[in-house]
Amino acid sequence: MKKALKVIGIIVAIAGAAAAVYFAIKKYLDKKNAVADCEENYVSCSCCEEA
């Protein structure tokens, strides 16, 4: 029984580490995409100056 609990504990620890890495990468990519979106969505107002 102890061996089974040990294996389950190892699986849970690996799953927790994988989840932490996933959320860290997701947070980094969301931050990176937010900066890219700001630059892509920027529209200059030079069209108003032509009139």
C-alpha positions, 0 to 999 in steps of 0.5 A, a space after each residue: 500500500 505504501 508503494 502505491 501511495 508513493 507512486 501516486 504522490 510522484 504522479 501528483 508532483 509531476 502533474 503539479 510541476 507541469 501545471 506550474 510550467 504551463 501557467 508560467 509559459 501562458 502568462 509570458 505569452 499573454 504578456 508578449 501578445 499584449 505588447 504586440 497587439 498594442 503595436 498592431 492596433 495603433 493607428 496614426 492620425 495623419 489622415 486628419 492632417 491631410 484634409 
